């Protein structure tokens, strides 16, 4: 699942960005995208379905605690931000297996099941939280990104 926000028609802003140094330009772009991503992450966290009570193999709020974002500036100047639900590392999975002797699927801290919640299964209806959040906040996120960029460009001049 991937959503995209493309901001176009900002030729004047793009020209101003070209006028400032590459390092400053990349820092400004990364900062603007992170501000937008944090607003979108908050919306996603607000919409995540949470268990009513903790059970032996699932903790309340596991998905919510593992929502992450990362912004990268590519060599061609393109800036991309990814928001995802982070699963446990191989080390943590192995440590759990060794400590308890149980399957990794029974680890209460592993949000691997977020996919089942978002898209549903044959026996469980979907409870989407990522897609509706993205659709609800994409215009507001784009505005925040543009405003942050404009402010940083004015400071850099």
C-alpha positions in Angstrom: 0.0 0.0 0.0 1.4 3.3 -1.0 0.0 6.8 -1.1 1.5 9.8 -2.8 1.2 13.5 -2.3 2.6 15.4 -5.3 2.9 19.1 -4.9 3.0 20.8 -8.3 2.5 24.3 -9.7 5.0 25.8 -7.4 7.5 26.9 -10.0 8.4 30.1 -8.1 9.1 28.1 -4.9 11.2 25.5 -6.9 13.2 28.3 -8.4 13.9 29.8 -5.0 15.0 26.4 -3.7 17.5 26.1 -6.6 19.0 29.4 -5.6 20.0 28.3 -2.1 22.9 25.9 -1.3 22.3 22.1 -1.7 22.8 21.2 1.9 20.4 23.9 3.1 17.9 22.9 0.4 18.0 19.3 1.5 17.7 20.2 5.2 14.7 22.4 4.5 13.0 19.8 2.4 13.7 17.1 5.0 12.3 19.3 7.8 9.2 20.2 5.8 8.5 16.6 5.0 9.1 15.5 8.6 6.6 18.2 9.8 4.0 16.9 7.3 4.7 13.3 8.3 4.3 13.9 12.0 0.9 15.4 11.3 -0.1 12.4 9.3 1.4 10.0 11.9 -0.8 11.6 14.6 -3.9 11.1 12.5 -2.9 7.4 11.9 -2.3 6.9 15.6 -5.7 8.4 16.3 -7.4 5.9 14.0 -5.6 2.7 14.9 -8.0 0.2 16.5 -6.8 -0.8 19.9 -7.5 -4.0 21.9 -9.9 -3.5 24.7 -7.6 -5.5 27.1 -4.2 -7.1 27.0 -4.1 -10.8 26.3 -1.2 -13.1 26.8 0.0 -12.9 23.2 -1.1 -9.3 22.4 -0.5 -6.0 24.3 -2.9 -3.0 24.0 -1.5 -0.4 21.7 1.2 -2.5 20.0 0.4 -1.2 16.5 0.1 2.4 17.7 3.5 2.3 19.4 5.2 1.0 16.3 4.1 3.6 13.7 7.3 5.1 12.3 8.3 7.5 9.6 11.6 8.2 7.7 12.5 10.9 5.2 15.2 10.5 2.6 16.6 13.0 0.2 17.7 11.1 -2.9 20.8 12.1 -5.0 18.5 13.5 -7.7 17.0 15.9 -5.2 13.7 14.0 -4.8 12.5 13.9 -1.2 10.4 10.9 0.0 8.8 10.1 3.3 7.7 6.7 4.3 5.3 5.9 7.1 4.9 2.3 8.2 4.3 0.0 11.1 7.7 -1.3 12.2 8.0 -5.0 13.0 10.4 -6.5 15.4 14.0 -7.1 14.3 15.4 -10.6 13.8 17.4 -10.2 17.0 14.4 -9.5 19.1 12.4 -12.3 17.5 15.3 -14.8 18.2 15.7 -13.5 21.8 12.0 -14.0 22.4 12.1 -17.6 21.0 15.1 -18.5 23.1 13.8 -16.9 26.3 10.3 -18.4 26.1 10.6 -21.4 23.8 7.4 -20.0 22.1 6.7 -19.1 18.5 7.5 -15.6 17.4 3.9 -15.1 16.5 3.1 -15.2 20.3 5.4 -12.3 21.1 3.1 -9.6 22.6 5.3 -6.8 21.3 5.3 -7.8 17.6 2.8 -5.8 15.5 3.2 -8.2 12.5 -0.6 -8.5 12.4 -1.2 -4.8 11.5 -1.7 -6.0 7.9 -4.6 -8.2 8.9 -6.2 -5.3 10.7 -5.8 -2.9 7.8 -6.9 -5.2 5.0 -8.8 -7.9 6.8 -8.7 -11.7 6.4 -11.1 -14.3 5.1 -12.7 -14.4 8.5 -12.1 -10.9 9.8 -13.4 -7.7 8.2 -10.9 -4.9 7.5 -10.5 -2.1 9.9 -8.5 0.3 7.8 -6.6 3.1 9.6 -3.7 4.0 7.3 -5.6 4.6 4.1 -8.4 6.7 5.6 -5.9 8.7 7.5 -3.9 9.5 4.4 -7.0 10.4 2.4 -8.3 12.7 5.3 -5.0 14.5 5.8 -3.3 14.6 2.4 -4.4 18.2 1.5 -3.6 19.6 5.0 -0.3 17.8 4.9 0.6 19.3 1.6 -0.3 22.8 2.9 1.9 22.3 6.0 4.8 21.1 3.8 4.6 24.1 1.5 4.3 26.6 4.4 7.3 25.1 6.1 9.3 25.2 2.9 8.4 28.8 2.3 9.4 29.8 5.8 12.7 28.0 5.5 13.5 29.5 2.1 12.8 33.0 3.4 15.1 32.4 6.4 17.9 31.1 4.0 17.8 34.2 1.8 
